[in-house]
Amino acid sequence: MRRLLYLLLGALAALGLAGCDAVTMKDLKPGVSTGFDVRDRLGKPGIEWRNDDGSITWEYTRQPEGTECFMATIGPDNILRSLENVLTPANLARVEPGWTKDQVRRLLGKPRSVQQFALKKEEVWDWRMPPEFSAEVFFNIHFGEDGRVTSTSRTVQTRG
């Protein structure tokens, strides 16, 4: 019974956080909202990238406990061009062997964790994904000694 109560409270907390994001994201409209609006609603970005066309992209990750990472692209005119969650199956599928850490970070945002495996001579980054039934799901990217992607994998951890 206690386990069920903890599971229910955790689910309600997750819904509450998602609800806050949903309200905040709904208020930000591409083509209308400004970079100032984005900062007012979402705060300081985790990282900022300058794009070739003069725009900038700001990262707002919900890792390590959340399952989203939002990228806000602001044009040189300070108008929001796009705001999207980049942790999608389509983006995860884009990662290929040979990609650099910078390419991965730019596509998916900051990972939940980074682990070193000395014997395997690899580094593994992971992102928390939406849970499946009573299991936690993580998407993993494996990097070789040269700092390039060697493979991807998925980890499912049952709760309880």
Secondary structure as GFF3:
##gff-version 3
##sequence-region A 1 160
A	DSSP	alpha_helix	2	27	.	.	.	ID=ss1
A	DSSP	alpha_helix	35	42	.	.	.	ID=ss2
A	DSSP	beta_strand	47	50	.	.	.	ID=ss3
A	DSSP	beta_strand	56	61	.	.	.	ID=ss4
A	DSSP	beta_strand	69	74	.	.	.	ID=ss5
A	DSSP	beta_strand	80	85	.	.	.	ID=ss6
A	DSSP	alpha_helix	89	94	.	.	.	ID=ss7
A	DSSP	alpha_helix	101	108	.	.	.	ID=ss8
A	DSSP	beta_strand	113	117	.	.	.	ID=ss9
A	DSSP	beta_strand	122	132	.	.	.	ID=ss10
A	DSSP	beta_strand	135	143	.	.	.	ID=ss11
A	DSSP	beta_strand	149	158	.	.	.	ID=ss12
###
